[in-house]
């Protein structure tokens, strides 16, 4: 592989982040909400939530079908959009069979802007390729809509900052749909941490390890967006499946924050090798100049001195894992497969029976109440459905969402900052502090607020 200079894609210069946070000077803006208040931001109850959907690919179509399960009482699908007419018409046909007739926006790269012009949408979902998440989410809020975007929410520091500024100014929800935060195992761990089983959590390891070479190059994705990301961008391009749950385990932005990160990567070999088998008319046939290495490892330090390791590898033929390692004073968990060690009563690593007893005893109340229904509707074992259930329920009841725009920005910032660290020779890179100091206040996670647990 021939490594070029890719720092331009990060949205930050190395000199702006090495040894100090990037600070975009916007001066005093009286129209922006106070972050301390915005952490508990809520709107008047919306029932049902009127919905517009942008992006109807594999993921978008799947989530659209789950969104439909919340109609008519909790949600109403008013408009759908995809640049591809076939995908839009096919999704409309499926929705019509369920009794819906949403407006269609398609056939033009700016069709999504026409959807945003509607004045009857409470919430816009962004299910496009990740390069468009930030601009579309910002525009949706500027048009007066709440927004829920797929991951990551942004790919540059400027986009992360703009998400926060726009949400505060427009008083709109902006949630990144990190579904792993709703998985049974992750909520079980969160509940055990809350109940004191782990003591103080001081280290965690998360990952997205998933062989996607064939999906990226050979499975006829209409615009090769996955491959293009690896061709153009260096770093951890997909950090939040591992990082999102860890951020909640450690109360990040609720008493602690990310301070800096350091990234390293291995040489690129897998896309280069696969590209030799592509047909001559393929965009990346024979390409050797890939920006992204086969494996990227990022170490994050927090204000309280905790450490987080993230591993990103979607090229090598390793078994899928998110690691989900959690180390505390009195317990340790390692995922894939899930294993638990507990100091209490000298248990050490739990045998099968004791492990199952812990799973039963500390299963999160949301899975106790809604697990059967979530599994029935499906989507990553029910995590997708539970994520959407919590989103619609919060808007229906007029309470804060489980995750907010500050988390969307802080978690997504790993993408450009990991690239900046790599281009600087794996030097430490500082995180932008998006909350203007509000992170210091200890706050209860909505997913740990018993008042919100009701089926």
C-alpha positions in Angstrom: 0.0 0.0 0.0 1.1 3.6 -0.7 0.3 5.8 2.2 -0.7 9.4 1.2 -1.5 12.3 3.5 -5.1 12.0 4.7 -5.2 14.6 7.4 -7.3 16.9 5.3 -10.3 14.6 5.7 -10.3 14.8 9.5 -11.4 18.4 9.6 -8.7 19.4 12.1 -5.1 20.2 11.6 -2.5 18.4 13.8 -1.3 21.7 15.2 -4.8 22.4 16.4 -5.2 19.2 18.4 -1.8 18.1 19.6 -1.4 19.3 23.2 -4.7 21.2 23.3 -8.4 21.0 22.5 -9.7 22.3 19.3 -11.8 25.3 20.2 -14.0 26.9 17.5 -14.6 30.5 18.6 -18.3 31.4 18.2 -18.4 34.1 20.8 -21.4 34.7 23.1 -24.5 33.4 21.5 -27.6 34.2 23.6 -29.8 31.9 21.4 -28.0 28.8 22.4 -29.3 26.7 25.3 -27.3 26.4 28.5 -25.7 22.9 28.4 -26.5 22.3 32.1 -30.2 22.7 31.2 -29.9 21.0 27.8 -28.7 17.7 29.4 -32.3 17.3 30.7 -33.9 18.8 27.6 -37.4 17.7 26.8 -40.3 18.9 24.7 -44.0 18.8 25.1 -45.4 15.2 24.6 -45.8 14.3 21.0 -48.3 11.6 20.2 -47.9 10.2 17.7 -44.5 11.3 16.4 -44.7 12.2 12.7 -41.6 10.8 10.9 -39.6 11.4 7.8 -37.0 8.8 6.8 -33.9 9.5 4.6 -32.0 6.5 3.4 -33.6 3.2 2.4 -30.7 0.8 2.0 -30.3 -2.4 3.9 -30.1 -0.8 7.3 -32.6 2.0 6.5 -35.2 -0.5 5.1 -34.8 -2.7 8.2 -35.3 0.1 10.6 -38.2 1.5 8.6 -40.0 -1.8 9.1 -39.3 -1.6 12.8 -40.5 2.0 12.9 -43.7 0.9 11.3 -44.4 -1.4 14.2 -44.9 1.7 16.4 -47.7 3.0 14.2 -50.3 4.3 14.6 -50.3 5.1 18.3 -46.6 6.1 18.9 -45.5 7.1 15.4 -46.7 8.0 11.9 -44.6 7.7 8.8 -45.3 10.7 6.6 -42.3 10.8 4.2 -39.5 8.6 2.8 -36.5 9.4 0.7 -33.7 7.7 -1.2 -31.8 8.8 -4.2 -32.6 5.5 -5.8 -36.2 5.4 -7.2 -36.3 1.6 -7.0 -35.6 1.5 -3.3 -38.0 4.3 -2.6 -40.8 2.7 -4.6 -40.2 -0.7 -3.1 -40.3 0.6 0.4 -43.4 2.6 -0.3 -45.0 -0.6 -1.7 -44.2 -2.4 1.5 -45.6 0.4 3.7 -48.7 0.6 1.5 -49.4 -3.1 2.2 -49.3 -2.1 5.9 -51.9 0.7 5.3 -49.6 3.7 4.9 -49.1 6.2 2.1 -46.0 8.3 2.8 -44.9 11.0 0.4 -41.9 9.9 -1.7 -38.8 11.9 -2.4 -36.3 10.4 -4.8 -34.4 10.5 -8.1 -32.2 13.5 -7.2 -29.3 13.9 -4.9 -31.0 16.9 -3.2 -34.4 15.1 -2.8 -33.7 14.9 1.0 -33.7 18.7 1.2 -37.3 18.7 -0.3 -38.3 16.3 2.5 -36.9 18.7 5.1 -39.1 21.5 3.8 -42.2 19.7 5.1 -43.7 21.3 8.1 -45.5 18.2 9.4 -42.5 16.2 10.6 -41.5 16.0 14.2 -38.6 13.7 13.7 -36.3 12.9 10.8 -34.3 9.7 10.7 -31.0 9.7 8.8 -30.1 6.2 7.5 -27.7 7.1 4.7 -24.0 6.3 4.3 -22.0 7.8 7.2 -20.4 10.6 5.2 -23.8 12.3 5.0 -24.9 11.9 8.6 -23.5 15.2 9.9 -24.7 17.6 7.1 -28.2 16.0 7.0 -28.6 16.0 10.7 -27.6 19.7 11.0 -29.9 20.6 8.1 -32.8 18.7 9.7 -32.6 20.7 12.9 -32.2 23.9 11.0 -35.5 23.1 9.3 -37.2 22.6 12.6 -37.1 18.8 13.1 -35.7 16.6 15.8 -33.2 14.2 14.3 -32.1 10.6 14.9 -29.0 9.5 12.9 -27.2 6.3 12.3 -23.6 6.0 13.5 -21.3 7.8 13.6 -23.1 11.1 13.7 -20.2 13.1 12.2 -16.9 12.6 10.5 -15.1 15.9 11.3 -14.6 17.9 14.5 -16.4 20.8 12.8 -19.4 18.7 12.1 -19.4 17.5 15.8 -19.3 21.1 16.9 -22.0 22.1 14.5 -24.3 19.4 15.7 -24.0 20.7 19.3 -24.4 24.4 18.3 -27.4 23.7 16.1 -29.2 21.5 18.7 -28.7 24.1 21.4 -29.7 27.0 19.2 -32.8 25.3 17.6 -33.8 23.5 20.9 -34.0 20.2 19.0 -33.1 16.6 20.0 -30.2 15.1 18.2 -29.7 11.4 19.1 -27.2 9.0 17.6 -28.8 5.6 17.2 -26.2 3.5 19.0 -28.1 0.2 19.2 -25.5 -1.7 21.2 -26.3 0.4 24.2 -29.6 -1.4 24.3 -28.4 -5.0 23.9 -29.2 -7.4 26.7 -25.6 -8.1 27.7 -24.6 -4.4 27.7 -27.6 -3.3 29.8 -27.0 -6.2 32.1 -23.4 -5.0 32.7 -24.6 -1.4 33.2 -27.1 -2.6 35.8 -24.5 -4.6 37.7 -22.2 -1.6 37.7 -25.0 0.6 39.0 -25.7 -2.1 41.7 -22.0 -2.0 42.8 -20.9 -5.4 41.6 -17.8 -4.0 39.9 -16.9 -1.3 42.4 -15.2 1.6 40.6 -14.7 0.8 36.9 -11.3 1.9 35.8 -10.6 0.2 32.4 -12.7 -1.1 29.5 -12.0 -2.5 26.0 -14.4 -2.3 23.1 -14.2 -3.1 19.5 -15.8 -3.5 16.1 -14.1 -6.5 14.6 -16.2 -7.8 11.6 -14.9 -9.0 8.3 -16.6 -6.7 5.8 -14.3 -6.9 2.8 -16.8 -8.8 0.6 -19.6 -6.5 1.7 -17.5 -3.5 0.9 -16.3 -4.5 -2.6 -18.2 -7.4 -4.0 -21.9 -7.3 -2.9 -23.0 -4.7 -5.4 -23.5 -1.7 -3.1 -24.8 0.9 -5.4 -22.1 3.5 -4.8 -19.3 1.6 -3.0 -19.5 3.9 0.0 -18.0 1.5 2.4 -15.0 0.9 0.2 -14.7 4.6 -0.5 -14.5 5.3 3.2 -11.5 3.0 3.5 -9.9 4.5 0.5 -10.3 8.1 1.7 -10.2 8.0 5.5 -7.6 6.7 8.0 -8.4 5.8 11.6 -11.2 4.2 13.6 -14.1 4.8 11.2 -16.8 3.1 13.4 -15.9 3.4 17.1 -19.3 3.7 18.8 -20.4 0.1 18.9 -17.6 -0.5 21.4 -17.4 3.0 22.9 -21.1 3.8 23.5 -21.7 1.2 26.2 -18.3 1.9 27.8 -19.1 5.6 28.0 -22.3 4.7 29.9 -20.4 2.2 32.2 -18.0 5.1 33.1 -20.5 7.9 33.3 -18.8 9.9 30.6 -20.2 13.4 30.4 -21.9 12.7 33.7 -18.9 13.2 36.0 -16.0 12.2 33.7 -15.0 13.0 30.2 -12.6 11.9 27.4 -9.4 13.9 27.6 -7.0 12.5 24.9 -6.4 9.6 22.6 -3.6 7.9 20.9 -4.0 5.7 17.8 -1.9 3.2 16.0 -2.6 1.1 12.9 -1.2 -1.8 10.9 -0.3 -1.8 7.2 -3.1 -2.2 4.7 -3.2 -5.6 2.9 -6.7 -6.9 2.7 -8.4 -4.4 0.4 -5.4 -4.3 -1.8 -5.5 -8.1 -2.2 -9.2 -8.2 -2.8 -9.1 -5.3 -5.3 -7.1 -7.6 -7.7 -10.1 -9.8 -8.1 -12.5 -6.9 -9.0 -13.8 -6.6 -12.6 -12.0 -4.0 -14.7 -15.0 -1.6 -14.6 -15.2 -1.5 -10.8 -14.2 1.8 -9.2 -11.5 0.2 -7.1 -10.2 -2.5 -9.5 -6.5 -3.0 -8.8 -6.4 -0.2 -6.3 -3.4 -0.2 -3.9 -3.6 3.2 -2.3 -5.9 2.6 0.6 -5.8 5.1 3.5 -7.1 2.8 6.2 -4.9 0.1 7.7 -6.1 -3.4 8.4 -6.4 -2.8 12.2 -6.6 0.4 14.2 -6.1 0.5 18.0 -7.0 3.6 20.0 -6.3 4.3 23.6 -8.4 6.9 25.3 -7.7 8.5 28.7 -10.4 10.2 30.8 -10.3 13.1 33.3 -10.5 10.7 36.2 -7.5 8.7 34.8 -9.5 5.8 33.4 -8.4 4.0 30.3 -10.3 2.8 27.3 -9.0 0.6 24.4 -10.8 0.5 21.1 -10.0 -1.9 18.3 -11.3 -1.4 14.8 -10.8 -4.1 12.2 -13.3 -4.8 9.4 -10.8 -6.4 7.0 -9.1 -9.4 8.5 -10.9 -12.8 8.7 -11.2 -12.8 12.5 -14.4 -13.8 14.3 -16.8 -11.0 15.1 -16.3 -9.4 18.4 -17.0 -6.2 20.3 -14.8 -7.4 23.2 -17.0 -5.6 25.9 -14.3 -6.0 28.5 -15.0 -4.2 31.8 -12.5 -4.0 34.7 -13.6 -2.8 38.1 -12.2 -3.0 41.6 -14.3 -6.1 42.4 -15.3 -7.8 39.1 -14.2 -8.3 35.5 -16.2 -9.1 32.4 -15.0 -10.3 29.1 -17.3 -10.7 26.1 -17.5 -13.0 23.1 -18.1 -15.3 24.8 -19.4 -13.6 27.9 -17.4 -14.5 31.0 -17.7 -12.9 34.5 -15.3 -12.9 37.4 -16.5 -11.6 40.8 -14.4 -11.1 44.0 -17.4 -11.5 46.3 -17.3 -14.6 48.4 -14.1 -15.6 46.6 -16.0 -16.7 43.5 -13.4 -15.8 40.8 -14.6 -16.7 37.3 -18.1 -17.9 37.6 -19.2 -21.4 36.6 -22.1 -21.8 34.3 -24.8 -22.1 37.0 -23.5 -19.1 39.0 -23.1 -17.0 35.8 -26.7 -17.7 34.9 -27.8 -16.7 38.4 -26.0 -13.4 37.9 -27.7 -12.9 34.6 -31.1 -13.5 36.1 -30.5 -11.4 39.2 -29.1 -8.4 37.4 -30.9 -8.4 34.1 -31.8 -4.9 33.3 -35.4 -3.9 34.1 -36.0 -2.9 30.4 -35.2 -6.4 29.3 -37.2 -7.9 32.1 -40.2 -5.8 31.0 -39.8 -5.7 27.2 -37.4 -8.5 26.3 -39.9 -10.9 24.9 -41.5 -8.2 22.7 -38.1 -6.9 21.6 -37.0 -10.4 20.6 -40.3 -11.0 18.8 -39.7 -7.9 16.6 -36.0 -8.5 16.3 -33.2 -6.5 15.0 -29.8 -7.5 16.5 -31.5 -9.7 19.0 -34.2 -7.1 19.8 -31.7 -4.2 20.6 -32.9 -2.2 17.5 -36.5 -2.5 18.5 -35.8 -1.5 22.1 -33.8 1.5 21.0 -36.7 2.7 18.9 -39.2 2.0 21.6 -37.3 4.1 24.1 -37.0 6.9 21.5 -40.7 7.1 20.7 -41.7 6.6 24.3 -39.6 9.5 25.4 -41.1 11.8 22.8 -44.6 10.5 23.5 -44.1 11.3 27.2 -42.2 14.5 26.8 -39.1 13.3 28.7 -35.4 13.5 27.9 -34.0 11.0 25.5 -31.6 8.2 26.6 -28.7 9.8 24.7 -28.1 13.4 23.7 -26.2 15.5 21.2 -23.1 15.9 23.5 -22.7 12.1 23.4 -23.2 12.0 19.7 -20.4 14.6 19.3 -18.0 13.1 21.8 -18.3 9.5 20.7 -18.1 10.5 17.0 -15.0 12.7 17.6 -12.9 9.5 17.8 -13.2 9.2 14.0 -11.3 12.4 13.1 -9.1 12.5 16.2 -7.8 8.9 15.6 -6.9 10.0 12.1 -5.1 13.1 13.4 -3.1 11.0 15.9 -2.1 8.6 13.2 -1.0 11.3 10.8 1.1 12.8 13.7 3.0 9.6 14.2 0.6 8.3 16.9 1.0 11.4 19.1 -1.6 12.0 21.8 -4.5 14.2 20.5 -6.9 16.1 22.8 -10.7 15.9 22.7 -12.9 18.9 22.1 -14.9 19.7 25.2 -18.4 20.1 23.8 -20.4 20.7 27.0 -18.7 23.9 28.2 -18.1 22.4 31.5 -21.4 20.7 32.1 -19.8 17.3 32.0 -18.6 17.8 35.6 -22.1 17.4 37.0 -23.0 13.9 38.0 -26.3 12.8 36.4 -28.3 9.7 36.3 -28.5 7.9 33.0 -32.1 7.8 31.6 -31.6 4.0 31.2 -31.0 3.8 34.9 -33.9 6.0 35.9 -36.5 3.6 37.3 -39.3 6.2 36.7 -39.0 5.5 33.0 -39.3 1.7 33.2 -42.8 0.8 32.3 -44.0 -1.3 29.4 
